[in-house]
């Protein structure tokens, strides 16, 4: 065991402190939501429409709770009411708001 690990090990011995330390580290790693330029938004919209009409697989990067996540699948529905898209990945579907999507690539 490294000295640094031994040094902090007693602080993680209590469940309450261990949870607090994990939460503090998770909060420290959060990112600010990336802002897209109008050109980037236009390109994003163009790619979404192209993938939807061609039913091509896509990789969508989206922002949620301070982190950037990715999902692969096919856009099965564009939802103007909720301002988002529905992506099917295997047997599961997920809905993603346009405002949270930061990048999309054809797979």
Contact map, one row per residue, 1 for C-alpha under 8 A:
11101100000000000000000000000000000000000000000000000000000000000000000000000000000000000000000000000000000
11111100000000000000000000000000000000000000000000000000000000000000000000000000000000000000000000000000000
11111110000000000000000000000000000000000000000000000000000000000000000000000000000000000000000000000000000
01111111000000000000000000000000000000000000000000000000000000000000000000000000000000000000000000000000000
11111111100000000000000000000000000000000000000000000000000000000000000000000000000000000000000000000000000
11111111110000000000000000000000000000000000000000000000000000000000000000000000000000000000000000000000000
00111111110000000000000000000000000000000000000000000000000000000000000000000000000000000000000000000000000
00011111111100000000000000000000000000000000000000000000000000000000000000000000000000000000000000000000000
00001111111110000000000000000000000000000000000000000000000000000000000000000000000000000000000000000000000
00000111111111000000000000000000000000000000000000000000000000000000000000000000000000000000000000000000000
00000001111111001100000000000000000000000000000000000000000000000000000000000000000000000000000000000000000
00000001111111101100100000000000000000000000000000000000000000000000000000000000000000000000000000000000000
00000000111111101100000000000000000000000000000000000000000000000000000000000000000000000000000000000000000
00000000011111111100000000000000000000000000000000000000000000000000000000000000000000000000000000000000000
00000000000111111110000000000000000000000000000000000000000000000000000000000000000000000000000000000000000
00000000000001111111000000000000000000000000000000000000000000000000000000000000000000000000000000000000000
00000000001111111111100000000000000000000000000000000000000000000000000000000000000000000000000000000000000
00000000001111111111110000000000000000000000000000000000000000000000000000000000000000000000000000000000000
00000000000000111111111000000000000000000000000000000000000000000000000000000000000000000000000000000000000
00000000000000011111111100000000000000000000000000000000000000000000000000000000000000000000000000000000000
00000000000100001111111110000000000000000000000000000000000000000000000000000000000000000000000000000000000
00000000000000000111111111000000000000000000000000000000000000000000000000000000000000000000000000000000000
00000000000000000011111111100000000000000000000000000000000000000000000000000000000000000000000000000000000
00000000000000000001111111110000000000000000000000000000000000000000000000000000000000000000000000000000000
00000000000000000000111111111000000000000000000000000000000000000000000000000000000000000000000000000000000
00000000000000000000011111111100000000000000000000000000000000000000000000000000000000000000000000000000000
00000000000000000000001111111100000000000000000000000000000000000000000000000000000000000000000000000000000
00000000000000000000000111111100000000000000000000000000000000000000000000000000000000000000000000000000000
00000000000000000000000011111110000000000000000000000000000000000000000000000000000000000000000000000000000
00000000000000000000000001111111000000000000000000000000000000001110000000000000000000000000000000000000000
00000000000000000000000000001111100000000000000000000000000000000110000000000000000000000000000000000000000
00000000000000000000000000000111110000000000000000000000000000000100000000000000000000000000000000000000000
00000000000000000000000000000011111000000000000000000000000000100100000000000000000000000000000000000000000
00000000000000000000000000000001111100000000000000000000000000000000000000000000000000000000000000000100000
00000000000000000000000000000000111110000000000000000000000000000000000000000000000000000000000000000000000
00000000000000000000000000000000011111111000000000000000000000000000000000000000000000000000000000000100000
00000000000000000000000000000000001111111000000000000000000000000000000000000000000000000000000000000000000
00000000000000000000000000000000000111111100000000000000000000000000000000000000000000000000000000000000000
00000000000000000000000000000000000111111110000000000000000000000000000000000000000000000000000000000000000
00000000000000000000000000000000000111111111000000000000000000000000000000000000000000000000000000000000000
00000000000000000000000000000000000111111111100000000000000000000000000000000000000000000000000000000000000
00000000000000000000000000000000000001111111110000000000000000000000000000000000000000000000000000000000000
00000000000000000000000000000000000000111111111000000000000000000000000000000000000000000000000000000000000
00000000000000000000000000000000000000011111111100000000000000000000000000000000000000000000000000000011000
00000000000000000000000000000000000000001111111110000000000000000000000000000000000000000000000000000000000
00000000000000000000000000000000000000000111111111000000000000000000000000000000000000000000000000000000000
00000000000000000000000000000000000000000011111111100000000000000000000000000000000000000000000000000001110
00000000000000000000000000000000000000000001111111110000000000000000000000100000000000000000000000000001000
00000000000000000000000000000000000000000000111111111000000000000000000000000000000000000000000000000000000
00000000000000000000000000000000000000000000011111111100000000000000000000000000000000000000000000000000000
00000000000000000000000000000000000000000000001111111111110000000000000001100000000000000000000000000000010
00000000000000000000000000000000000000000000000111111111000000000000000001111100000000000000000000000000000
00000000000000000000000000000000000000000000000011111110000000000000000000000000000000000000000000000000000
00000000000000000000000000000000000000000000000001111111000000000000000000000000000000000000000000000000000
00000000000000000000000000000000000000000000000000111111100000000000000001110000000000000000000000000000000
00000000000000000000000000000000000000000000000000110111110000000000000001100000000000000000000000000000011
00000000000000000000000000000000000000000000000000100011111000000000000111100000000000000000000000000000011
00000000000000000000000000000000000000000000000000100001111100000000000111100000000000000000000000000001111
00000000000000000000000000000000000000000000000000000000111110000000011110000000000000000000000000000001111
00000000000000000000000000000000000000000000000000000000011111000000011100000000000000000000000000001111100
00000000000000000000000000000000000000000000000000000000001111100001111000000000000000000000000000001111000
00000000000000000000000000000000000000000000000000000000000111110001110000000000000000000000000100011110000
00000000000000000000000000000000100000000000000000000000000011111111100000000000000000000000000000011100000
00000000000000000000000000000000000000000000000000000000000001111111100000000000000000000000000000010000000
00000000000000000000000000000100000000000000000000000000000000111110000000000000000000000000000000000000000
00000000000000000000000000000111100000000000000000000000000000111111000000000000000000000000000000000000000
00000000000000000000000000000110000000000000000000000000000000111111100000000000000000000000000000000000000
00000000000000000000000000000000000000000000000000000000000011110111110000000000000000000000000000000000000
00000000000000000000000000000000000000000000000000000000000011110011111000000000000000000000000000000000000
00000000000000000000000000000000000000000000000000000000001111000001111100000000000000000000000000000000000
00000000000000000000000000000000000000000000000000000000001110000000111110000000000000001000000000000000000
00000000000000000000000000000000000000000000000000000000111100000000011111000000000000001000000000000000001
00000000000000000000000000000000000000000000000000000000111000000000001111100000000000111100000000000000000
00000000000000000000000000000000000000000000000000110011110000000000000111110000000000111000000000000000000
00000000000000000000000000000000000000000000000100110011110000000000000011111100000011110000000000000000000
00000000000000000000000000000000000000000000000000010010000000000000000001111100000011110000000000000000000
00000000000000000000000000000000000000000000000000010000000000000000000000111110000011100000000000000000000
00000000000000000000000000000000000000000000000000010000000000000000000000111111001111000000000000000000000
00000000000000000000000000000000000000000000000000000000000000000000000000001111111111000000000000000000000
00000000000000000000000000000000000000000000000000000000000000000000000000000111111100000000000000000000000
00000000000000000000000000000000000000000000000000000000000000000000000000000011111100000000000000000000000
00000000000000000000000000000000000000000000000000000000000000000000000000000011111100000000000010000000000
00000000000000000000000000000000000000000000000000000000000000000000000000000111111110000000000011000000000
00000000000000000000000000000000000000000000000000000000000000000000000000000111111111000000001111100000000
00000000000000000000000000000000000000000000000000000000000000000000000000111110001111100000001111000000000
00000000000000000000000000000000000000000000000000000000000000000000000000111110000111110000111100000000000
00000000000000000000000000000000000000000000000000000000000000000000000011111000000011111000111100000000000
00000000000000000000000000000000000000000000000000000000000000000000000011110000000001111111110000000000000
00000000000000000000000000000000000000000000000000000000000000000000001111000000000000111111110000000000000
00000000000000000000000000000000000000000000000000000000000000000000000010000000000000011111100000000000000
00000000000000000000000000000000000000000000000000000000000000000000000000000000000000011111100000000000000
00000000000000000000000000000000000000000000000000000000000000000000000000000000000000011111110000000000000
00000000000000000000000000000000000000000000000000000000000000000000000000000000000001111111111000000000000
00000000000000000000000000000000000000000000000000000000000000000000000000000000000001111001111100000000000
00000000000000000000000000000000000000000000000000000000000000000000000000000000000111100000111110000000000
00000000000000000000000000000000000000000000000000000000000001000000000000000000000111100000011111011000000
00000000000000000000000000000000000000000000000000000000000000000000000000000000011110000000001111111000000
00000000000000000000000000000000000000000000000000000000000000000000000000000000001110000000000111111000000
00000000000000000000000000000000000000000000000000000000000000000000000000000000000100000000000011111100000
00000000000000000000000000000000000000000000000000000000000001110000000000000000000000000000000111111100000
00000000000000000000000000000000000000000000000000000000000111100000000000000000000000000000000111111111000
00000000000000000000000000000000010100000000000000000000000111100000000000000000000000000000000000111111000
00000000000000000000000000000000000000000001000000000000000111000000000000000000000000000000000000001111100
00000000000000000000000000000000000000000001001100000000011110000000000000000000000000000000000000001111110
00000000000000000000000000000000000000000000001000000000011100000000000000000000000000000000000000000011111
00000000000000000000000000000000000000000000001000100001111000000000000000000000000000000000000000000001111
00000000000000000000000000000000000000000000000000000001111000000000000100000000000000000000000000000000111
